[in-house]
Amino acid sequence: MMRSIAHVLIRVFAYRFYKANVGLFLFLFVTVVVSFFFMNVLNETHLAPADRIKYNLIFAISFMSSTHIGIVVFAGWAIYSVRSWSFVLKQTQLPEQQFLKYSITAASKLRQFANWCLVQGVISLPVFVYALFCWVVGLIYHYYLIPVLLAAYGALLILVSGALYVWYTNRLGSDAARWWMTTLTRRWKKPLFSLYLYELVYRQKLTLAMTKLFSWLILTGGMLLFGTLTTDARKGGVIMLLLALGHLVVLYQWQQFENTYLRFLPNLPWPRWKRYVHALLAYLFLILPEIVWLSTQGGGVIAGGLLMLNIAMAMLLRSYLYWRPLSMAKFVTMAFYSFIVMFLVILAGGIWCMMLAVSALSAALFYRRYYSYE
């Protein structure tokens, strides 16, 4: 019985995960794995065979011996696991997967946990192959700490994945886990600008969490590289642009939410400036953690200017979606080109003039295209 359940889960989730991400795996194999395992050295004739092998495996050895590279690899494994969680959880919500509610969940929680751990193990096979290779390299070159941590980390991710899947599949079809949200906000007034924020908290928790994690990484990396961001407006300006780019997915899904659930909005008798202010307020609440962090950095006027730059960039990206219908790929492309142009302007010292120009451009696009976009 346990084998049949595991077989079904592997076919439904693991095989589909590999099929959906075949391009990613091909990229990793060609550009990362081959380079990571076999780094060629120019003019190897002067090296002994043992040294030649050591240089060919320099990246793997660096991972075993360097804490910083080890942290990067562990973070990459965590991102891979989160990506697999997102895929599996979305698959369980599909109508054709509703049999899980009444079949697999009939087994004991322990058996479900074991089956889901096996599924995650199959999904993580590429990572385990890499980990096994690093294990062998580490043992040969007498690096023991990272291999032990790698094994413990991999086992922990598998166990966490199994527990997550068991919890989620046993609550499918029920809103009982969301009772707190309904109870807490039942008597709250919900202005227009707050509707998508409720959507984020209620249905798009993973998107919101990943966005805020990315923002934290940007701010932490900026602090490590540049120190206090408010001492140099150019450095802080680049970080603010990156923060706006970090919210690309949220901004795009915000527009999709309006197109799906709020199509009546253009028919309401509100002036366009008021609609623009509502979008601005929603974004301010969305970046509230970043605003709190920026307020702790000092700088006064510079900190306020950097915040306005971030808002201007985000509102411009938001207005692009009113300019013309954009797929996610085209939206990312336009955002990337905009970032390059603004980055060059910041390096040239025109950060504050650019902030005013971007603010005016975003408002103009919104005003002209709000009623005419398709």
Secondary structure, 3 states (H helix, E strand, C coil): CHHHHHHHHHHHHHHHHHHHCHHHHHHHHHHHHHHHHCCCCCCHHHCCHHHHHHHHCHHHHHHHHCHHHHHHHHHHHHHHHHHHHHHHHHHHCCHHHCHHHHCHHHCCHHHHHHHHHHHHHHHCHHHHHHHHHHHHHHHHCCCCHHHHHHHHHHHHHHHHHHHHHHHHHCCCCCCHHHHHHHHHHCCCCCCHHHHHHHHHHHHCHHHHHHHHHHHHHHHHHHHHHHCCHHHCHHHHHHHHHHHHHHCHHHHHHHHHHHHHHCCCHHHCCCCHHHHHHHHHHHHHHHCHHHHHHHHCCCCCHHHHHHHHHHHHHHHHHHHHHHHCCCCHHHHHHHHHHHHHHHHHHHHCCCHHHHHHHHHHHHHHHHHHHCCCCC
